[in-house]
Amino acid sequence: MEHRDIVIVGGGMVGSSLAAALSGQGFSVCVLEQSPIAPFAPAQPPDLRVSAISPASAAFLAGIGAWDKILAMRATPYRRMQVWEGDAEQGTLFCADEAGVAELGHIVENRIVQLAATAALLEKGDIDYRCPAGIAHIAYRPQASQLTLADGSQLQARLLVAADGARSQVRDAAGIGITSWDYPMHALVASCRMDYGQQDITWQRFTADGPQAFLPLAGDTASLVWYQRPEEVKRLLSLPDAELIAAFSREFPRRLGGIREILARGSFPLTRRHAQSYYKDGVALAGDAAHTIHPLAGQGVNLGFQDAARLAETLIAARARGEDWAGVKTLARYQRARKPANLAMQSGMDAFCYGFANDIAPLKMLRGLGLRLADKAGPLKREVIRYALGLGLGVARR
Ligand SMILES: Cc1cc2nc3c(=O)[nH]c(=O)nc-3n(C[C@H](O)[C@H](O)[C@H](O)COP(=O)(O)OP(=O)(O)OC[C@H]3O[C@@H](n4cnc5c(N)ncnc54)[C@H](O)[C@@H]3O)c2cc1C
């Protein structure tokens, strides 16, 4: 049986960036990723799965050597973000200038982030990266978990990290429970070719049926997100392209403009999950394995990157001090650094979504007033934007 200090299960965006952050720090690290990642080619149309990457996340990715690689592939900066309700003209426009940053964020395809972080983790040559690597069995033991891989080989890990997403096998094997519930809506996502050229604005409109969002992608492409009741999403997905385009044109605001072509479409059920603990002796959870959040404000993987940054920092510092770095005292520090912040973001998002998801007149008035006030309140608005961008996290100002 082979032994490793740290085995990270899942080389997705969070697992691969955690491995890159641990590279060169003296740990023996193995990453197990079950699915090969398709290489990038500039002529490829945009993938369906994209994420809004905040400036704080971009700074973290730059620190591990992945951000330049992302920019060398494909990323779309957005400098303005508008939020409004119904047919109102008034809403809130957030601009990068007001927050003193060059951009509010970038929309990046998940595969590109994963490719860049994987290339970064391989750079120093000290990470044992295995892909495709399926797992047949995980036996949790305090600081000595044993993994049997699909090819029959065995690995023992002093610290086993669950970065294997929402349905984490590691979390289950360690017997860590979750609190979860389904949102009463699904997300229909479509990447489209639009009538106009490159955009630098992302917008969201709240309607009584659910929010609608526009995310700019490279050139004349964009990602449209339509939150709706699951049956309605199913119906919309079953429509031929021309009818789905007609439905977008009818139900989305006029500023959407013309859709020339639907390049890809899909739907995602939305579930809120939170692990009851982020650790056990010799096990730590990060990213979607620890928490999933309503995607409306595009925070999921941004929280995951903060988990990866803090977990790497905590392990490196504990080891430098000669502490039991895979033990519960160290891992409790990681949990204290991340769990309350993730919980606050989850709850904030829920309050926001449910606050907008009804038609009660006084609430509607309050929302409209809130959005107009937010638009006018200068210093407050600046602080709101900076908080949303994670600018407490050491991001370089312009
Ligand atoms: C519609 C939608 C829109 C979203 N938009 C945004 C956004 O704009 N901004 C944002 O920040 N977040 C967004 N999110 C959330 C974001 O996609 C997730 O938070 C993010 O993908 C989590 O990354 P992860 O690496 O933790 O998990 P995953 O992306 O689930 O990656 C897990 C990895 O582990 C691998 N794996 C799983 N099991 C095993 C195993 N047993 N052995 C080996 N490998 C395994 C998988 O192959 C995968 O590569 C959105 C989510 C949805 C549904």
Ligand as a Chemical Component Dictionary entry (heavy atoms), coordinates in Angstrom:
data_LIG
# 
_chem_comp.id                   LIG 
_chem_comp.type                 NON-POLYMER 
_chem_comp.pdbx_formal_charge   0 
_chem_comp.three_letter_code    LIG 
# 
loop_
_chem_comp_atom.comp_id 
_chem_comp_atom.atom_id 
_chem_comp_atom.alt_atom_id 
_chem_comp_atom.type_symbol 
_chem_comp_atom.charge 
_chem_comp_atom.model_Cartn_x 
_chem_comp_atom.model_Cartn_y 
_chem_comp_atom.model_Cartn_z 
_chem_comp_atom.pdbx_ordinal 
LIG C1  C1  C 0 -26.578 26.633 -12.713 1  
LIG C2  C2  C 0 -25.375 26.876 -11.844 2  
LIG C3  C3  C 0 -24.682 28.060 -11.981 3  
LIG C4  C4  C 0 -23.575 28.327 -11.169 4  
LIG N1  N1  N 0 -22.940 29.510 -11.317 5  
LIG C5  C5  C 0 -21.916 29.816 -10.478 6  
LIG C6  C6  C 0 -21.257 31.086 -10.580 7  
LIG O1  O1  O 0 -21.574 31.935 -11.421 8  
LIG N2  N2  N 0 -20.247 31.349 -9.709  9  
LIG C7  C7  C 0 -19.872 30.458 -8.736  10 
LIG O2  O2  O 0 -18.980 30.777 -7.930  11 
LIG N3  N3  N 0 -20.458 29.239 -8.641  12 
LIG C8  C8  C 0 -21.468 28.902 -9.476  13 
LIG N4  N4  N 0 -22.080 27.688 -9.383  14 
LIG C9  C9  C 0 -21.574 26.726 -8.399  15 
LIG C10 C10 C 0 -20.330 26.001 -8.882  16 
LIG O3  O3  O 0 -20.584 25.357 -10.129 17 
LIG C11 C11 C 0 -19.887 24.955 -7.857  18 
LIG O4  O4  O 0 -19.798 25.583 -6.589  19 
LIG C12 C12 C 0 -18.538 24.371 -8.230  20 
LIG O5  O5  O 0 -18.638 23.601 -9.408  21 
LIG C13 C13 C 0 -18.013 23.477 -7.105  22 
LIG O6  O6  O 0 -16.723 23.043 -7.432  23 
LIG P1  P1  P 0 -16.123 21.752 -6.712  24 
LIG O7  O7  O 0 -14.758 21.575 -7.300  25 
LIG O8  O8  O 0 -16.255 21.875 -5.232  26 
LIG O9  O9  O 0 -17.087 20.568 -7.112  27 
LIG P2  P2  P 0 -17.415 19.956 -8.582  28 
LIG O10 O10 O 0 -17.412 21.027 -9.605  29 
LIG O11 O11 O 0 -18.647 19.139 -8.407  30 
LIG O12 O12 O 0 -16.161 19.023 -8.847  31 
LIG C14 C14 C 0 -16.004 17.779 -8.202  32 
LIG C15 C15 C 0 -14.962 16.985 -8.971  33 
LIG O13 O13 O 0 -14.744 15.752 -8.295  34 
LIG C16 C16 C 0 -14.752 14.689 -9.222  35 
LIG N5  N5  N 0 -15.216 13.499 -8.479  36 
LIG C17 C17 C 0 -16.429 13.306 -7.923  37 
LIG N6  N6  N 0 -16.472 12.110 -7.307  38 
LIG C18 C18 C 0 -15.254 11.561 -7.479  39 
LIG C19 C19 C 0 -14.672 10.312 -7.076  40 
LIG N7  N7  N 0 -15.363 9.434  -6.352  41 
LIG N8  N8  N 0 -13.410 10.044 -7.442  42 
LIG C20 C20 C 0 -12.676 10.933 -8.178  43 
LIG N9  N9  N 0 -13.174 12.134 -8.584  44 
LIG C21 C21 C 0 -14.438 12.431 -8.233  45 
LIG C22 C22 C 0 -15.699 15.137 -10.333 46 
LIG O14 O14 O 0 -15.428 14.477 -11.543 47 
LIG C23 C23 C 0 -15.397 16.640 -10.398 48 
LIG O15 O15 O 0 -14.328 16.922 -11.283 49 
LIG C24 C24 C 0 -23.169 27.390 -10.184 50 
LIG C25 C25 C 0 -23.856 26.181 -10.055 51 
LIG C26 C26 C 0 -24.959 25.927 -10.867 52 
LIG C27 C27 C 0 -25.722 24.634 -10.692 53 
# 
loop_
_chem_comp_bond.comp_id 
_chem_comp_bond.atom_id_1 
_chem_comp_bond.atom_id_2 
_chem_comp_bond.value_order 
_chem_comp_bond.pdbx_ordinal 
LIG C1  C2  SING 1  
LIG C2  C3  SING 2  
LIG C2  C26 DOUB 3  
LIG C3  C4  DOUB 4  
LIG C4  N1  SING 5  
LIG C4  C24 SING 6  
LIG N1  C5  DOUB 7  
LIG C5  C6  SING 8  
LIG C5  C8  SING 9  
LIG C6  O1  DOUB 10 
LIG C6  N2  SING 11 
LIG N2  C7  SING 12 
LIG C7  O2  DOUB 13 
LIG C7  N3  SING 14 
LIG N3  C8  DOUB 15 
LIG C8  N4  SING 16 
LIG N4  C9  SING 17 
LIG N4  C24 SING 18 
LIG C9  C10 SING 19 
LIG C10 O3  SING 20 
LIG C10 C11 SING 21 
LIG C11 O4  SING 22 
LIG C11 C12 SING 23 
LIG C12 O5  SING 24 
LIG C12 C13 SING 25 
LIG C13 O6  SING 26 
LIG O6  P1  SING 27 
LIG P1  O7  DOUB 28 
LIG P1  O8  SING 29 
LIG P1  O9  SING 30 
LIG O9  P2  SING 31 
LIG P2  O10 DOUB 32 
LIG P2  O11 SING 33 
LIG P2  O12 SING 34 
LIG O12 C14 SING 35 
LIG C14 C15 SING 36 
LIG C15 O13 SING 37 
LIG C15 C23 SING 38 
LIG O13 C16 SING 39 
LIG C16 N5  SING 40 
LIG C16 C22 SING 41 
LIG N5  C17 SING 42 
LIG N5  C21 SING 43 
LIG C17 N6  DOUB 44 
LIG N6  C18 SING 45 
LIG C18 C19 SING 46 
LIG C18 C21 DOUB 47 
LIG C19 N7  SING 48 
LIG C19 N8  DOUB 49 
LIG N8  C20 SING 50 
LIG C20 N9  DOUB 51 
LIG N9  C21 SING 52 
LIG C22 O14 SING 53 
LIG C22 C23 SING 54 
LIG C23 O15 SING 55 
LIG C24 C25 DOUB 56 
LIG C25 C26 SING 57 
LIG C26 C27 SING 58 
# 
